[in-house]
């Protein structure tokens, strides 16, 4: 009789726990977020990825060459629906002294990649209506990068979102290393 009571008591405890947990999931399920209420954000998706990986910088390794290497920087329109108009987004290098602020906040000593080590034809990307992505391609002059320096960083930020709100994921820090 005592054994049946213990089994009944255990089964009741399990059922109560299951009911309690399933009720909590229904009331507090934060895995769904209604993005329709957020609006449009302009972001650098790699910035979000690097942050999610608990990294501070995105390491880019190159082999020294006479031919410049491409470094594409992708800009994303995060919105419930693609925009019905073209969007012009402007990037900047070390905008608002991003690298000094980064070094201070993280206790690091990264050095700005010298201007002779990179070039970019245009810091503007035009994202066509109905599209979400635009790219600005930097050329890394690997021959001009000191191979003994491993703490060069090229910080790239969104400086103008074309009238749309700029996300917190607006700057990516590329650690440029040449071997």
PyMOL commands that set and color helices and strands:
alter all, ss='L'
color gray80, all
select helices_A, chain A and resi 2-28+35-37+45-52+95-106+115-117+142-144
alter helices_A, ss='H'
color red, helices_A
select strands_A, chain A and resi 41-43+58-62+69-78+87-93+111-112+118-120+124-127+133-140+152-160+165-166+171-178
alter strands_A, ss='S'
color yellow, strands_A
deselect
rebuild
show_as cartoon
